[in-house]
Amino acid sequence: MTEPDAAASSESPSNEEIKRALKAYKKRLRLTRLDDESRLGYGGMTSGSKSGITAITPPNQYPAAIWKELANRGKLKYVGQGLYELLVCLSCQVC
């Protein structure tokens, strides 16, 4: 019983799984930035400011192997303490 489990954990994640994980990461980053930007900071008449959030903890629905693979592929950058930074911009899919 332990052999199939070991083989499954040593396999690299599928491309489809990696795409879904990156999409979930982008959505979480977008919502985190929106939440940060929409707070009332200094006064009621302020227009808000750009978010300074560049890295977040990735969604825990996906294993750490997927985030490491995305970092190896150059989509994310590990910045320490469990945080990953997006290396492609959110507005376009080409970068």
C-alpha positions in Angstrom: 0.0 0.0 0.0 2.8 2.4 0.6 4.4 2.0 -2.8 1.5 3.6 -4.8 1.4 6.5 -2.3 5.1 7.0 -2.7 4.8 6.9 -6.5 1.9 9.4 -6.5 3.8 11.9 -4.3 7.0 11.7 -6.4 5.1 12.5 -9.6 5.1 16.0 -10.8 1.8 17.8 -10.8 -0.2 17.8 -14.1 -0.3 20.9 -16.3 -4.1 21.2 -15.7 -3.6 21.1 -11.9 -0.9 23.8 -12.2 -3.1 26.0 -14.3 -5.9 25.8 -11.8 -3.5 26.5 -8.9 -2.1 29.6 -10.7 -5.6 30.8 -11.4 -6.6 30.4 -7.7 -3.4 32.2 -6.7 -4.2 35.2 -9.0 -7.7 35.4 -7.7 -6.6 35.4 -4.1 -4.0 38.1 -4.9 -6.5 40.2 -6.8 -9.0 40.0 -3.9 -6.3 40.7 -1.3 -5.2 43.8 -3.1 -8.8 44.9 -3.6 -9.5 44.5 0.1 -6.3 46.5 0.9 -7.1 49.3 -1.6 -10.8 49.6 -0.6 -10.3 50.4 3.1 -10.7 53.9 4.3 -7.3 54.9 5.3 -6.7 58.5 6.2 -10.1 60.2 5.9 -13.5 59.9 4.4 -12.7 61.9 1.4 -9.6 60.0 0.4 -9.6 58.2 -2.9 -7.6 55.3 -1.5 -4.2 54.3 -2.6 -2.5 51.5 -4.6 -2.0 48.4 -2.6 1.5 47.6 -1.5 0.8 43.9 -1.4 3.1 42.0 -3.7 3.3 38.6 -2.2 0.8 36.4 -0.4 0.5 32.9 1.0 -0.8 30.6 -1.7 -4.1 28.9 -1.4 -3.8 25.8 0.8 -6.1 23.7 -1.4 -3.0 22.8 -3.4 0.1 21.0 -2.2 3.4 22.8 -1.8 4.8 20.8 -4.7 2.6 22.8 -7.1 3.9 26.2 -5.8 7.5 25.0 -6.0 6.9 23.9 -9.6 5.3 27.3 -10.5 8.4 28.9 -9.0 10.7 26.7 -11.1 8.7 27.6 -14.2 9.2 31.3 -13.5 5.5 32.1 -12.8 6.0 32.7 -9.1 8.9 33.7 -6.9 9.4 32.4 -3.4 10.2 35.4 -1.2 10.4 33.6 2.1 8.2 32.6 5.1 5.7 30.8 2.9 5.0 33.8 0.6 5.1 33.8 -3.1 5.2 36.7 -5.5 3.6 36.7 -8.9 6.1 37.4 -11.7 3.5 37.8 -14.4 1.2 40.8 -14.4 -2.5 40.3 -13.6 -3.8 42.3 -16.5 -2.4 40.2 -19.4 -1.7 36.6 -19.9 1.4 37.1 -22.1 4.0 38.0 -19.5 
